[in-house]
Amino acid sequence: MRIGLMIGSDKERSRADRLTGLLEDGKAAESEGFASFWIPQVPGYLDAMTVVALLGGVTDRIEIGTAVVPIQTRHPLIMAQQALTTQVACAGRFTLGIGPSHHWIIADQLGLSYGRPARLVRDYLDVLEAAFAGPGQVTVANDSYRVSSPVDVTDAFDVPVLLAALGPTMLRTAGERTGGTLLWMADERAIGDYVVPRITTAAESSGRSGIRVVAGVPVTLCAERDIDRARTYASEVLGHADFSPNYVRLLEHGDAEDVGDTMAVGDEAAILARLRRYRDAGVTDLAARVVPLGENAAERLASRRRTQEYVASLVSEFDS
């Protein structure tokens, strides 16, 4: 199991410092030995793929990915154009994570249709696959898109695609047509008993191998007395499951009731044991989302550093 970092919106930094700070975070993750660095497309915050492209110029080894970009916000040919350009900037280290997002973002915030998301994903992938096949004319006609346009960005790199897949139809699509899935709010039982069997079966039926299961997992290194506080805080700052029926349905396949229940939290032994359970459930890549505790910014920064340093110390153990 490869261990990487997943970041989110950083309200501790001033707006003027957020981009430069995020680039420093990516450089630090690489120097600490993390395998990957995942950036979500947070509504109203820094654009994830732009940040990835900039990170490609200040790092050398680490995989950099989006987790995830909502497909409804960008035409698939424009997504492909930007992804290919980003891949050039990253010299082949970029992984495009996409998904249909949630109704409260697509419909409520943006005023776009959230109808038939699984069908839209399949139609979207038709265009992406054609655009990523190499420079040339892209001609696709399906229920959602009519595309006839050239793509001429690069012939040196492919763009791996991961799909945020929570339901059985999406997991089948992820296994049949992409490199794997990106998960959030999934505990070990949901992953081992529900996600992995479905996506693996779909991949094998399509002759695909090396399918990835990338799980975003909140992590906090703290004293035992602070565990409950950490779980409650994580659910508050990372978003309660009841915001999205998709997450609620995923949680029903496991033992967790909210994102805080999926945490690796407590002392070093507790965190290590939980990460091992994720590995044993079939997670190929764990994206640690550090959740710092503290009464003020200085205490939270110290908490973040302690947690991140400890998780970094585990990279070689899980990669062996």
C-alpha positions as CSV (number, residue, x, y, z in Angstrom):
1,M,0.0,0.0,0.0
2,R,1.4,3.4,-1.1
3,I,0.9,6.2,1.3
4,G,0.3,9.7,0.2
5,L,-1.2,13.0,1.5
6,M,-4.6,14.5,0.7
7,I,-5.1,18.2,1.4
8,G,-8.1,20.4,1.6
9,S,-9.0,24.1,1.9
10,D,-6.6,25.8,4.3
11,K,-8.4,28.5,6.3
12,E,-5.4,29.0,8.6
13,R,-3.4,30.7,5.8
14,S,-4.3,34.1,4.4
15,R,-5.7,34.2,0.9
16,A,-2.4,35.7,-0.3
17,D,-0.4,32.8,1.1
18,R,-2.6,29.9,0.1
19,L,-1.2,29.1,-3.3
20,T,2.5,29.5,-2.3
21,G,1.8,27.6,0.9
22,L,0.2,24.7,-1.0
23,L,3.2,24.5,-3.3
24,E,5.4,24.3,-0.2
25,D,3.2,21.5,1.2
26,G,3.7,19.5,-2.0
27,K,7.4,20.0,-1.9
28,A,7.5,18.9,1.7
29,A,5.4,15.8,1.0
30,E,7.9,14.8,-1.7
31,S,10.9,15.4,0.6
32,E,9.3,13.4,3.4
33,G,8.9,10.4,1.1
34,F,5.2,10.3,0.4
35,A,4.2,8.5,-2.7
36,S,1.4,10.9,-3.8
37,F,-0.2,14.2,-3.2
38,W,-4.0,14.6,-3.8
39,I,-5.9,17.9,-4.3
40,P,-9.7,18.1,-4.2
41,Q,-11.7,20.6,-6.2
42,V,-13.2,22.4,-3.3
43,P,-16.1,24.8,-4.3
44,G,-14.9,28.3,-4.4
45,Y,-11.3,27.5,-3.5
46,L,-8.1,27.2,-5.5
47,D,-8.5,25.3,-8.8
48,A,-7.1,21.8,-8.3
49,M,-5.7,21.1,-11.8
50,T,-4.0,24.5,-11.9
51,V,-2.3,23.8,-8.6
52,V,-1.3,20.4,-9.9
53,A,0.4,21.9,-12.9
54,L,2.3,24.4,-10.8
55,L,3.3,21.6,-8.4
56,G,4.7,19.7,-11.4
57,G,7.3,22.4,-11.8
58,V,8.6,22.4,-8.2
59,T,8.6,18.6,-7.6
60,D,10.5,15.8,-9.3
61,R,9.2,12.4,-8.1
62,I,5.9,12.5,-6.3
63,E,2.6,11.5,-8.1
64,I,0.2,14.5,-8.1
65,G,-3.6,13.9,-8.5
66,T,-7.0,15.6,-8.4
67,A,-9.5,14.1,-5.9
68,V,-11.7,14.9,-7.6
69,V,-12.8,17.3,-10.4
70,P,-16.6,17.3,-11.0
71,I,-17.3,16.4,-14.6
72,Q,-20.4,18.6,-15.0
73,T,-18.3,21.7,-14.7
74,R,-16.1,21.1,-17.7
75,H,-16.8,19.8,-21.2
76,P,-14.9,16.5,-21.6
77,L,-12.8,17.8,-24.5
78,I,-11.8,20.8,-22.5
79,M,-11.1,18.6,-19.5
80,A,-8.8,16.4,-21.7
81,Q,-7.0,19.5,-23.1
82,Q,-6.3,20.8,-19.6
83,A,-5.4,17.3,-18.3
84,L,-2.9,16.7,-21.1
85,T,-1.3,20.1,-20.6
86,T,-1.1,19.4,-16.8
87,Q,0.5,16.1,-17.6
88,V,3.2,17.8,-19.6
89,A,3.8,20.2,-16.7
90,C,4.2,17.2,-14.4
91,A,6.4,15.2,-16.8
92,G,4.0,12.2,-16.6
93,R,3.3,12.2,-12.8
94,F,-0.3,13.5,-13.0
95,T,-3.4,11.3,-12.3
96,L,-6.8,12.7,-13.2
97,G,-9.4,12.0,-10.6
98,I,-12.9,12.8,-11.7
99,G,-16.5,12.1,-10.6
100,P,-20.1,13.3,-10.9
101,S,-19.9,15.1,-7.5
102,H,-23.1,15.6,-5.5
103,H,-26.4,17.2,-6.0
104,W,-25.7,20.0,-3.4
105,I,-22.8,21.2,-5.5
106,I,-23.9,20.6,-9.0
107,A,-27.6,21.5,-8.7
108,D,-27.9,23.6,-5.6
109,Q,-24.7,25.7,-5.9
110,L,-24.1,25.7,-9.7
111,G,-27.6,25.4,-11.0
112,L,-26.7,22.5,-13.3
113,S,-28.5,19.3,-14.0
114,Y,-27.6,16.3,-11.7
115,G,-29.8,13.9,-13.6
116,R,-28.5,10.5,-14.7
117,P,-25.0,10.9,-13.3
118,A,-23.9,7.3,-14.1
119,R,-24.9,7.7,-17.8
120,L,-23.2,11.0,-17.9
121,V,-20.0,9.4,-16.6
122,R,-20.0,6.8,-19.3
123,D,-20.6,9.4,-22.1
124,Y,-17.9,11.6,-20.6
125,L,-15.4,8.7,-20.6
126,D,-16.1,8.1,-24.3
127,V,-14.8,11.6,-25.1
128,L,-11.8,11.4,-22.6
129,E,-10.7,8.0,-24.0
130,A,-10.8,9.3,-27.6
131,A,-8.9,12.5,-26.6
132,F,-6.3,10.6,-24.6
133,A,-5.7,8.1,-27.4
134,G,-3.2,10.5,-29.0
135,P,-3.0,13.6,-31.1
136,G,-5.6,13.7,-33.9
137,Q,-9.3,14.2,-34.6
138,V,-11.7,13.3,-31.8
139,T,-15.1,12.3,-33.1
140,V,-17.7,11.1,-30.5
141,A,-21.5,11.0,-30.7
142,N,-23.5,9.7,-27.7
143,D,-26.5,10.7,-25.7
144,S,-24.6,13.6,-24.0
145,Y,-22.0,14.9,-26.4
146,R,-21.4,15.6,-30.1
147,V,-17.7,16.1,-30.5
148,S,-15.7,16.7,-33.7
149,S,-12.5,18.5,-32.9
150,P,-8.7,18.0,-33.0
151,V,-6.5,17.5,-30.0
152,D,-2.8,18.2,-30.4
153,V,-1.2,18.7,-27.0
154,T,1.4,15.9,-26.5
155,D,2.3,12.4,-27.8
156,A,4.7,11.8,-24.9
157,F,2.3,11.1,-22.1
158,D,-0.9,9.3,-21.3
159,V,-3.3,10.5,-18.5
160,P,-4.3,7.8,-16.0
161,V,-7.9,8.3,-14.9
162,L,-9.5,7.4,-11.5
163,L,-13.2,7.6,-10.9
164,A,-15.0,8.5,-7.7
165,A,-17.3,5.5,-7.4
166,L,-19.7,4.9,-4.6
167,G,-22.5,2.8,-6.0
168,P,-22.4,-0.5,-7.9
169,T,-23.0,1.0,-11.3
170,M,-20.1,3.5,-10.9
171,L,-17.8,0.8,-9.4
172,R,-18.5,-1.4,-12.5
173,T,-17.7,1.6,-14.8
174,A,-14.5,2.4,-12.8
175,G,-13.3,-1.2,-13.1
176,E,-14.2,-1.6,-16.7
177,R,-13.0,1.7,-18.1
178,T,-10.5,3.5,-15.7
179,G,-7.5,2.8,-13.6
180,G,-9.5,2.5,-10.4
181,T,-11.5,4.5,-7.8
182,L,-11.0,7.3,-5.3
183,L,-12.9,6.8,-2.1
184,W,-14.0,9.1,0.8
185,M,-16.0,8.1,3.8
186,A,-15.4,4.4,3.4
187,D,-14.2,2.2,6.3
188,E,-12.5,-1.1,6.1
189,R,-15.6,-3.2,5.9
190,A,-17.2,-1.1,3.2
191,I,-14.0,-1.3,1.2
192,G,-13.2,-5.0,1.7
193,D,-16.7,-6.4,1.5
194,Y,-18.3,-4.0,-1.0
195,V,-15.9,-1.9,-3.1
196,V,-13.0,-4.2,-3.8
197,P,-15.0,-7.3,-4.9
198,R,-17.1,-5.2,-7.3
199,I,-14.4,-3.2,-8.9
200,T,-12.1,-6.2,-9.2
201,T,-14.7,-8.3,-10.8
202,A,-15.5,-5.6,-13.3
203,A,-11.8,-5.1,-14.1
204,E,-11.2,-8.7,-14.6
205,S,-14.2,-9.1,-16.9
206,S,-12.7,-6.4,-19.1
207,G,-9.2,-7.9,-19.1
208,R,-7.8,-5.1,-16.9
209,S,-5.3,-5.6,-14.1
210,G,-3.5,-3.4,-11.6
211,I,-6.7,-1.7,-10.5
212,R,-6.2,1.0,-7.9
213,V,-8.3,1.6,-4.8
214,V,-7.3,5.0,-3.4
215,A,-8.8,5.8,0.0
216,G,-8.9,9.2,1.6
217,V,-8.5,8.6,5.4
218,P,-8.5,11.3,8.0
219,V,-5.5,10.9,10.5
220,T,-4.8,12.5,13.8
221,L,-2.0,11.6,16.2
222,C,-3.3,12.4,19.7
223,A,-3.7,11.2,23.3
224,E,-6.4,8.6,24.0
225,R,-8.4,11.2,25.9
226,D,-8.7,13.3,22.7
227,I,-9.9,10.6,20.4
228,D,-13.6,11.4,20.6
229,R,-13.0,15.1,20.2
230,A,-10.9,14.4,17.1
231,R,-13.7,12.3,15.6
232,T,-16.3,14.9,16.2
233,Y,-14.1,17.7,14.9
234,A,-13.3,15.7,11.8
235,S,-16.9,15.2,11.0
236,E,-17.6,18.9,11.5
237,V,-14.7,20.3,9.4
238,L,-14.7,17.6,6.6
239,G,-18.5,17.5,6.1
240,H,-21.1,15.3,7.6
241,A,-22.3,12.3,5.6
242,D,-25.9,13.4,5.6
243,F,-25.0,16.2,3.2
244,S,-24.9,13.6,0.5
245,P,-27.1,10.5,0.0
246,N,-24.2,8.9,-2.0
247,Y,-22.1,8.9,1.1
248,V,-24.9,7.6,3.3
249,R,-25.4,4.7,1.0
250,L,-21.7,3.9,1.0
251,L,-21.5,4.1,4.8
252,E,-24.3,1.5,5.0
253,H,-21.9,-1.1,3.7
254,G,-19.6,-0.6,6.6
255,D,-19.5,0.1,10.3
256,A,-18.9,3.9,10.2
257,E,-21.7,6.4,10.6
258,D,-19.8,9.5,9.7
259,V,-16.4,10.6,8.3
260,G,-15.0,10.8,11.9
261,D,-15.6,7.0,12.3
262,T,-13.3,6.3,9.3
263,M,-10.3,8.0,11.0
264,A,-7.0,6.6,12.0
265,V,-6.8,8.4,15.3
266,G,-5.0,8.0,18.7
267,D,-1.4,7.2,19.5
268,E,1.1,5.7,17.1
269,A,0.0,2.1,17.7
270,A,-3.6,2.9,17.1
271,I,-2.9,4.7,13.9
272,L,-0.6,1.9,12.6
273,A,-3.2,-0.7,13.4
274,R,-5.9,1.1,11.6
275,L,-3.8,1.7,8.5
276,R,-2.9,-2.0,8.4
277,R,-6.6,-2.8,8.4
278,Y,-7.2,-0.5,5.4
279,R,-4.3,-2.2,3.6
280,D,-5.7,-5.7,4.4
281,A,-9.1,-4.6,3.1
282,G,-7.6,-4.0,-0.3
283,V,-6.6,-0.4,-0.3
284,T,-3.7,0.1,-2.8
285,D,-3.1,3.7,-2.1
286,L,-4.0,5.5,1.2
287,A,-4.3,9.3,1.0
288,A,-3.9,10.6,4.6
289,R,-5.9,13.7,5.3
290,V,-4.3,15.2,8.4
291,V,-6.8,16.7,10.8
292,P,-4.9,18.8,13.4
293,L,-6.2,19.5,16.9
294,G,-5.6,22.6,19.0
295,E,-7.1,25.6,20.6
296,N,-5.2,28.1,18.4
297,A,-3.3,28.2,15.1
298,A,0.0,27.5,16.7
299,E,-1.3,24.3,18.5
300,R,-3.0,23.1,15.3
301,L,0.2,23.6,13.3
302,A,2.2,21.6,15.8
303,S,-0.4,18.9,15.8
304,R,-0.3,18.8,12.0
305,R,3.5,18.4,12.0
306,R,3.5,15.6,14.5
307,T,0.8,13.7,12.7
308,Q,2.4,14.2,9.2
309,E,5.9,13.2,10.5
310,Y,4.6,10.0,12.0
311,V,2.6,9.0,8.9
312,A,5.7,9.8,6.8
313,S,7.7,7.4,9.0
314,L,5.3,4.6,8.0
315,V,5.8,5.0,4.2
316,S,8.6,2.5,3.8
317,E,6.9,-0.1,6.0
318,F,3.7,-0.1,3.9
319,D,5.6,0.2,0.5
320,S,7.6,-2.9,1.2
